């Protein structure tokens, strides 16, 4: 792929996101319906243009939900993936894979409700726990696949040079597995952005509050604002993760596709 074509593809996503947000701002911002203005801009605002109110608060809460959950996913998923490549016990692999597969297969709203019942004293952390359980599987599986796909000849060569098992892992296997691991991280981030809207049902905040207000008050502009912001956030994060996936990969393994 030529540099020009790659640059155009690189710019297409942010341009589309900006155009979408500008259109949303223009079309929704002039609304003067009292309920819509209150939902989007907060009490005392006269038009929905005052996005420094509820919308900004919900967006920041959403980013916090995604960010903290993403860190937890990385801290759990990558070490577990490495562990699964180091154990020969099928029972351990079956238990770990089965547990997180069930976590992703189960409806997130169901997991949230169960956690509220079982751990009501930790209500503040319930959304983070549920979202982490839901999104850790792609990172863990891609870590396993990335390490297992490393050329055995390279591992033998490293051992022949006197590398310890830990050095082989940190200097050979993990660096070569980076593209596949980052692809899993990219998938997990998009999953987190979408599922974070459900935090509203356990008073966790986020853009789900805006969406829920639109549904409960039967105000389509409010509903669309929350939904479009969540969708554009997912697209933007996927684009940034694609950039990272390309430029954090070893030079010899980079591809010309991004986003």
N, C-alpha and C positions, 0 to 999 in steps of 0.2 A: 504494500500500500504506500502511495506517495505521501510525502510530508503534507502537501496541500490538502489531500483528501482526509488524512488523519486529523489535521487541524480543524477542518470543517465539521467532522464528526464530533470532535472534542467540544466545539462551541455550540453545536446544535441543542444539546440538552439544557445548558444554562440559559440560552436565549429563550427556549420554549418555556422554561420555568418563570423567567422574568416577565415575559409577555402574559402568561397566565395570571400571575400575581397582580400585574398592572390592570388587566381587565377586571379581575375580581375587585380590586380597590375602587375602580371607577364605577362599576355597575352596582356594587353593594354599598359602597361608602356614602352614596347620596340618599340612602333610605332614611325616612323620617318616622316610620312606624315606631311608636313608643316601645313596644315589646322587643322589636328587632334591635333598636338602638341600645336598649338596656342590656340585651344579651351580648351584643358585640362590643360596645364601648363602655358599659357600666352606667351606674346611676349618675344623673346630672348632665350627661352628654346630649347634644341636640341632633347630631348625625352620627352615623356609624363610622365616619372617617376617623374618629378618635380611637384608633387601633392600639393606643398605648394603654387601653383599659383591659377588658376581659380577654380579648383575642391574644394580645401580647403575653398576658399572664398564662393563658392556656398553652400557648406555643412553648414558652420557657419550661413549663411543667412537663410538657411532652418530651422536650429535649432531655430533661433531667431523667425521666423515666427510661428513655432509650439509652442514654449515656451510661447510667449506673448499671442497668441490666446488661449492656454490651460488655462492660468491664468484667462483670461476673461471669458472663458466658466465656470470655477469653481465658479467665483465670481457672475455670473449671474444664472447659472443652479441650484446650490444647494439652494440659497435663494428662487428662484422662485418655486422650488419643495416643499420646506417647506411651502411657502405661499399657494400653491394650496391645501395642506392638512389641512390648517387652515380656508379656506373659504368654505362656503356652497353655494356660488353663482355659479350656473352652467354657467351663462353668462361669468363670469371671467375665469373659467376653459376652456370654449370653445374658448374664444378669445386668451388666452395665448397658449393653445395647438395648435390651428389652425394657429396662426402666425408662430410658430417655426416649425410646420409640413410643412407649405408652404415653409419656408426657407430651409428646408432640401430637400424637393421634387424638388425645382427649381434647374436647372443646375447652378453650382457654377460660371461658366464662364459668364452666363447671369447676375447673381447677381453682379459680378465684373464690367461688362460693365455698368449696370444701376447705380451703385455707382459712376463710373467715370463721367457719365453724370450729375448726381444729385449733387455730392459733389466734384467737381474737385479741389476745394481749399484745400481739406483734402486728397489729393492723396496718401500721405505717409501712411495713416492709412486705406486706402480702403481694402487692403488684410486682415488685422486683423479683420475688421468689417465683411467682407463677410465670412471668415472662422469661426468666432465666431457664426454668425447666423446659419451656416450650421451644426456646431458640438454641439450646446448647448442642442439639444433635448434629446439625450441619457442620459445625466447627469440629466436633469430635470425630465424626466420620471422615471428613476431609483430611484431618491430621493423620488418621490411620492410613488412608489411601495414599496420601502424599509421601509418607515415610516408606510404605511398602512398595511404592513404584520407583524408588531410587534404584539405580543400576547396581546390582550386587557387585559388579566389577570395581566400581568406585569405592564401595565399602571395604572390599578385600585389599584394594590398593592403600587405603588409609590405614588399615590394620597392619599392613606390611611395613608401613613407615613408623610403626610404634605407637599409633594413636590408641588411647584407651577407649572403652565403650562410650564413656561420656563425651570424649572428644569427637568420636565418630558421629554421635548424635548431634552435638552442637555445631560442629564445623562442616559436616557433610550432609547428613540426612535432613535436618531441619532447614538449612538454607535452600536445599534443592526441593524441599516440599513446600516452600513458601507460596508459589503460585496456586497450588491446590488448596492450601490452608486459607489463603486470602479469598478464594472463591467461596469457601464455606462461610467466612466472616461476612462477606458481602450479602450472601443469602440470609444470614442470621439478622443482619441490620435491617433489611427490608421487612422481615417477619416482625421484628420488634416495633418498627414504626407503625405497622398495621395493627398489631395486637395491643399496643399501648393505648389505643382509643377506648379499650374496654375497662381501663382503670377507673373510669367515671362511675362504674357500678359498685365500686368499693371506696368511693370518695378519694380516689387517687389523683384526680385532676387530669390535666392534659386536654387535647383537642376533642376528646370524647365528651367533655362537658358542653362544648359549643354544639356538637352534633346532637347530643341529648336534649339540649334546650330547644333546638330547632324542631325536633320531633315532638316533644311534649307540648310546645306552644303552637305547633302547626305553622311554623314560619320557615318556608323553603329557603329564603336567602340566608338565614342563620345556619340551617342544615348544610346548604351548599358551601358556605364559607368554611365550616369545620372540615367537611369532606374534601374539598379542594386543597385546603392547606395540608391536610394529612397526606393526600396523594402527591402533591408537589414536594413535600418534605421527603417522602419515600424515594421519589425520582432523583432528587438532589443528593441524598445520601448514597443512593446506588451509584450515581455518577462519580461522586468523590471516592467511593470505595473502588470503583473501576480504575480511577487514576492511580490510587495506591497500589492496586493489584498489578498494574503495569510497571510502575516505577520502583516498587519495592522488590520485585522479582529479580533474581540474578540476570545479568545482561544477556547471557546466552539462552535464557528461557523466555525472554519477553516476546509478546506477540504484538501485532499492530492494531488490535481491537481494544477499544475502550468505550464503555457505556453503551 
